Structures are given as C-alpha cells and as structure tokens.
Amino acid sequence: MSDEAIKKQDTPETSSGISRRGFLAVTASAVGAIAVSQIPIISTSGQNASQDHAGEGGDSRYKWGMLIDINKCIGCNYCTYACQAVNDLPEEIEYNVVTLETTTNGDEYYLSRPCLHCEDPPCVHVCPVGATYVRDDGIVTMDYDLCIGCRYCEVACPYDVRRFNWKEHVEPNQFSPEFGFPEVERRPRGVMEKCTFCEHRIDAGLERGLVPGVDEAATPACVVACPTGARVFGDLNDPHSPISEVLAEVPAPIRLREDLSTSPKVFYIPPAGAETEEA
C-alpha cells in the first residue's frame, strides 16, 4: 500500500453522503497498529516502559482538548505554518497535516489533523524505552533524551501524525517571523517528533495565570493562527471552557476512528449535510 493510500480515508461505496464510518476511517494501517500495540514492551527495570513517566507532567485538574470545525477550514495551512514556526520545524516535517478530502456525493472539504492525543494511545504502548508518554493532563508527549529512533510509535499510530527527524536541522526557520518565532529547542537528528498541543505554552501560561484556549500566549499556535476560527481549544474538565461550550452546542461531534477505542481528545464538526450515522 502506498503512503498516499494510507493517508486517505476509507469511503463507503454506498451512501448519498459521507457516512460516519467513512469519515472516521482515516487510515487502513490502523489494524496493524493495534496489533503492534498489543505487544508487551518490557524495560530493563522489569516494568512496562510506557509506565516510566506515569504521573509526570501537566496538572491532573485539566484535560486539554481541541475541536476543529471542518466547515470553517479553508485549507490555508496557516495552522501548519504557525506550528512549524513555533516548534522550529524544517519544511519537510509537519506536525499538523491538512488534506483535501471528498465526500461520497462529491463535495470537497479540508481535513486538518494534528496529533489527536488519545486517551489510550497505541504509540505509548509500543515505545520500548518510555520516550512517548501521557502527561497527567492527557497530553501525549515526548522525552527526546530517551528516544532511540526505533520508529515503533510511527508504525503504531493509526492517524499518521508521528514524524521522524532524519537529519540535523541547521537552516534558518523559513516560517519565521511571518508565522511566529521559535519557542522550543530544536530536536536532535534521529528521534521521533510530534504535536504536543504546544505544551510549553500551556505550562508557562498556567504559571502566569493565563487560560489556555482564551489567552493566546497560553494557546496552541495552530489555534491562534487560524484566520477563520475553525479551531477551538480548552479544558474538557471545565464546562465553561471554550471547547466545552462549543461541544455542548454541537449535536453530533465526532472523533476520527472511534472504532479503534483510542478515544482521541480532538473532536470534529463534520461537513454540513454529511451523513454521520453508521453505514
């Protein structure tokens, strides 16, 4: 199967519009990912390596999530460029992927896909050294000092949002200053990388009394950069946060590949008029 085919969604052959299963089926590689995720990885300490960072990072009072309104996305890629500027990424590495998709009735829409920060992330289960782990606030993040570049997480991720750093990045950031300035240290060659919901902004913002999702300095760069307000961020534990208020008004928000039981913390408002029932 080609890389392009892996990235495309499965589309039911019958239905006047996109079905729920068709929209959720982002990648056919998920079956293999789930199979890999069942392999127990044991660290040298005799414990599951994915538990090495248990209880580390973030604040358990919060549970960060994002909502993307597909109807508002215009495919400008500002979210991608802002992410590359703030996270100091080379042009070939995109934490956030925007693709043009088509419903079964021929309507086109843009699907924007960051890391979905799963409640039960396959990438964490397969990491043999505990380099990928879930913070107390639900953010799936990386310990780059531990990463050995085995790329197991890349294979296990059913959403194709893990990135391998093939070379040392020494060139100036081509997305700065137009889309922002680098805010984190560049990662070394040979490690896996991923979206972290701009955890550095969240953590620093909370220390300063800012509210992620409300105050721009404490909010992921992709959310701040969106010119149409297609992205909403906030604390899923707070019923008055921006994301909770929007989710309360959306009749049927969906998450990609819910059939995999990964429970992503990125929600979508599907294309207007699209069928969202199971095919």
N, C-alpha and C positions, 0 to 999 in steps of 0.2 A: 504494500500500500504506500502511495506517495505521501510526502509531507503535506502537500496541499489537500489531499483527500482526508488526512487525519484531522486537519483543522476545520473542515467543512462540517456542517450539521447533517444529521440524517433527516431525510424528508419523506414522509409517508406518501405512497403513490395515490392514495385516495383521500379526499377531503377538499372542500371548496376553499379552505384557508389553511394557515399553518396550525397544526394540532399541538396540543401540549407536549406530547411525546416527541413530535418533530422539532419543536423549539428547544426542548431540553437536551436533545441528543447532539451535543457539541462535537463529540469525538468518538470514533469507533475503537480507539485504543483503550477505552476505559475497562473493558473486560480483562485485558492483560494487566492493567494497572491494579485492579482489585485482586487478581490472582497473586501478583507480586507482593501486595500489601499484607497478605496472609503469612508470609514467610517470617518467622521469628528471628530477629536480629539480636544477637547477644553481644554485649560489650565485654571488655576484659575484666570488668568488675563483677561479671556474672549476672548483671541486670540488663533488662531491655534498654538499649541505648537511647531510645526515644524518650525514656523517663528521666534521663540525666539532668534535664533542665526543668523538671517538674517544680512548679512553684516559683519560677524565676520570671521576672519582667512584668511590667504593667501593674495594674491595680484591679483586683478581682471585683471591685464595686462596679466596674464598667464592662461593657460588652460592645465593642465597636462594630459597626456595620455600614454598608453603603447600598444605596438604591440608585439604579440607572433607568431613566425613562427613555426607552427606545424611540418613542415618538418625538422626542426633543433633540435627539442626536442627529447632527448634520454631517458627520464624518469629517470634521475639520482637522482632527488629530491633535488639537491643542492639548488634550489630556495627555497624550503620549509624549509630546514635545516638552511639556512642563515637567513631566516625570523624569525625562532624560536630562533636563537641565538641573533639577533639584537633586537628583540622585547621582549626578555626574556620570552619565552613561554614554558610551560611544554610540554612533548612529546605528550600528548593527544589532544592538541589544535593546529590546523593547520590553519593559515590564508590563506595559498596557498595550493590548493588541486591538485594533479596530478593523473589522472586516465587513465587506458588503455582502449581505445575505438576501435571499429571495424566498418569499412565502410560496406555497403551492399554487396560489392564484396569480402569481407573477408580480406581486408588489415587492419592491426592494426596501431594505432597511439596513441600518448600520448596527452591528453588534460590537460593543466595546467590552473588552474582557481583561480586567486586572486579575491578580491573584484573588481567589474567592474566599480565602481564609476560612476553610472548612472547620466545622466542629470536630469532625473525625477525618483528618487529612491523611490520605494514603502516603504522601511524601514523608510524613513524620514516622510512620510505621516502618518504612524500609530503610531509613538512614542508619547505617551501621555504627556511626560514631556520635549520634545525638546532636549533629550540627543543625538540623532543622527541628524546631520545637514550637510548641504553642505556649504563648505567654498567658499569664493569669487573666488578662483582659480579652483573650480569644484571638489575638493577632498571631499568625503563623510567621515566624521569623527565622533568622539565620545566625549562627555563630561561625563567622568566617575563619576563625582561628582553628576550629575543629574540622572544617570541611576538607575532605580528601579528594574531592572531584570525581567520585565514582559514578555520579550521574544516575544513581538509582532513583532519586527523587524525580528526576526529569521523566524517566520511564513510567513511574507510578502515577504521576499527576494526570488525571483524566481531562484536564482543561488546557493542557499545553501552555502553561504560563511560567514554567521554570526555565532559566537561561544559564548556559554555561559560558564562563569567561575564558575564551580561547587564547587571548593574548593580553599583554600588558598595555594598558590604555595610557598613552603619554601625550596624545594630541590635545589641543585646547577643546573645551566643550563647545560644539558648534551650535548648541541651542541656547547658549548664554551669551549676552544678557537678555535677549529678546523674550525668552520664556521663563526666566528666573536665573538664580545663581546657585552653584553647587553648595549643598548644605551638609553633605556627609563625605567621609573619606572614601577614596577610590578603593575598590576591592582588588586583591591580587589576582594575577593570572592563575587559572587552574581551579577556580572554585565555582560553585553554583550560585546564582543570584535570583532574586525575586522581589516583587512588590511587598512592602511591609506596611501599607497604609500610611507611609511617612511617619513611622513610629517615633522618629526623633522629634517631629513637630508636635505630636500628641503629648509626649512625655514632658518636653520643655514647656509647652503651653499650659499643661495642668499645674506645673510648678509655679507658673506665673499667674495662676488664677484665671486662665483663659478657658473657653469652652470649645472643644473640637466640634466642628460642624457649624459653629456660629462665628467664631473668631478665625479669620483667615490664617493667621500665623500659627494656629494650632490645628489646621485642617489639611488633609492630603492635598498635594499640589494639583492633582488632576481635577479635583472638585473645584478648587479655586479658579483654575484656568478655563473651565467650561463656559463658553460665551452664551449658552442657551439655558443654563441651569438644569441640564439633564442629569446631573449627579447630586445626590443628597447624602450627607454623612452625619453620623452621630452615635449616641449611646443607645443601644437597643434595650438596655435596662431602665432607661428613663422615658416614661410615657410622654414627656414634654419635649424631648429632643427633636431636632428637625426630621430625622429619619422615622422616628416612631409616629410622629404626627402625620407624615405622608402615608406611611404604611396603614395607618388606621383608616385612611380615606380611600385606599386602593382596594377595589372589590376582590381582585384575584392576582396579587403579585406572585411571581414565580421565580424559581431558582434553577439554574442550569443542572441538568442531570440529577434531579431529585431521586431518581430510581436507584442511584448508587449509594444512598444513605450517607453521603458525606456532609450534608447539612451546611451548605455554604452560607456565609454571612453577607453575601452580595445578592441583592434582590433586583428583579427587573419588572418594569411595566411593559408588557408585550405590545407589539404593533397594534394600533387601533383597528378594531374589526377582526382581529385574528382569533381563530377558534382556540380555546385553551383547555378544552376537555380532552380526556384520554382518547386516542384514536381507537 
